[in-house]
């Protein structure tokens, strides 16, 4: 059968695989009455999926915000209190029906908090905070770097997973000091992926917590939170945490190692030119891969780094000898593109040449 549009991509109830445009399910029998029964059971499963999807939408953040606006508009009109009271009765009936519909109690509680105007949704807080700290913002806030915004997105994703907030109705008021401690000390250290198979490091945990703390600081300063809801990320001082001291696990490259890296590349290629400029300047390879021709002096005597995470990253890098000749050759060959290394793609989301780091990691290990 054709998959209902609202179910495309939803995991099916039989093997958990996402539903595609067509639902094909073998009934496993050639006996017609049995086949009909199994077909009806499968159709019932699909109807339950549709009902669950409708329930999720009914209890979503968009629905809660629409309910809040409807109530606020009613209170501003004539006979507004009576109309608003009627909305409250309807909302109470929905809450009573939620248990029968197997709606999680946490989702219902969060929905009511948003709909009644007593909560500041995390989704809105996140969006408005990033907007308030955009470059050239009118508030005078230090603008957030793009990498910081991406890191905050990741921290918020982890927080939603911790709160079980699939429908995105959680509010800042939902987070208590106890929950924040659980998030910091238990949830984050237990997250494992291919980059951190033993769990997130203490430095990464601290970074996530600091990013979220600043979001709460902004919300408090803007008067978005009531005074009784204090910043849950401000923890009492305990044993000192040495999160800023990292154990040195790599040694500096030795002359013989540099020679091997150079011999394994060819000058004039994107890899060979990049690694030679990196060795000659000490710059990060992804910094060099993203420089534009207008950052380079006409005589090739150096280039400016125009963007970075800190103010110290903005600097002029001088070149001498063969490095200067190499840079002039790159500009002569690729200057029309506007970049010195157009053959290294820049990822739009981060503005970085992520492929450089991935290539060099594999290249270094092989050599």
Residue, then its C-alpha position, 0 to 999 in steps of 0.5 A: x500500500x502507499x504509505x500515508x504522507x505523515x508516516x514516511x520516514x517513521x520507524x515501522x513497528x515490525x523491524x524498526x526500519x523507516x517507512x518508505x513511500x510504499x509499505x510492502x509486508x509479506x503475510x507469510x501464508x498462502x491460506x486466504x483467511x489467515x492472510x486477511x487476518x494478518x493483513x488487518x493486524x498490519x493495517x491496525x499497526x499502521x493506524x496506531x502509528x498514525x494516531x501516535x503521530x497525531x498525538x505527538x503533533x497535538x502535544x508539540x511546542x508549536x501547538x503549545x505556543x499557539x494555545x498560549x497566543x490564543x489565550x493571551x489574545x482572548x484575555x485582551x478582548x471583551x469578555x476575555x476572562x470568560x473565553x480564557x476560562x473556557x480554553x482552560x476547561x478544554x485544556x483540562x479535558x485534554x490533560x485527562x484524555x492524555x493518560x488514555x492516549x499513552x502520552x508521557x506525563x512529562x510531555x503533558x506537564x511541559x505542554x501545560x507550562x508553555x501553554x499557560x505562559x509559565x515557561x520559557x521553552x528551551x527551543x526559543x531561548x536557544x534561538x533568541x540567545x544566538x540571535x542576540x549574540x550575532x555579529x553587529x548585534x544591537x545589544x553590545x554583546x560579544x558575538x559568538x563565533x560560528x564554532x561556538x554556535x555549533x558547539x552550543x547546538x551540540x550541548x543543547x542536543x545532549x541536554x534534550x536527550x538527557x531530558x527525553x524531550x523528543x517533542x521539544x517542549x522542555x522549558x528552562x524552568x524544568x532544569x533543577x540543580x539536581x538534574x544539572x548535576x546528573x547531566x554533568x556527572x553521569x550523562x555526559x561522561x557516559x556518552x560514547x562515539x567513535x571519537x570518544x569510545x570511553x566517554x566524553x572527556x572532562x574538558x568536553x563535559x566542562x565545555x558543554x556545561x559552560x556553554x549552557x551556563x551562559x545561555x541561562x546567564x543571558x536569560x536571567x539578565x533579560x528577565x526571561x526567568x523568574x527570580x526563584x529559578x536560579x541558574x542550575x549550572x552554578x555549582x557550589x565549589x567542591x574539589x578542584x577539577x583539573x580540566x584545563x591540564x591535559x596530558x601531553x600524548x604527542x611528541x614534536x615532529x623530528x627532522x626525519x619525520x618532516x623529511x618523510x612527510x615532504x617526500x611523500x607529497x609533490x610540490x604543486x599539488x594541493x597536498x604538497x603545497x599545503x603541507x609545505x606552507x604549514x611547515x614553513x609558517x607554523x599555521x594550522x593546515x585548515x587556516x591555510x586552506x581557507x585563505x583568500x587571495x585578498x589576504x595575500x600580499x602582492x609580492x607573496x611576502x606573507x598573508x593575513x589570517x582574518x578569522x579565528x576563535x580568539x583575537x590572537x588568531x588574527x595575525x599577519x604571517x610572513x614568508x621567506x625563501x621558497x615558501x614565498x615563491x610557492x605562495x606566488x605560484x599558487x596565487x598565479x594559478x588559482x587567483x581567479x577563484x578568489x582563494x589560494x587553495x580552491x581545491x580544498x572545499x569549505x564546509x558551509x556550516x562551519x566555514x572550515x576546510x574539514x577535509x584537510x584535517x581528515x586527510x592529514x590524519x590518514x596521511x600522517x598515519x600511513x607515512 
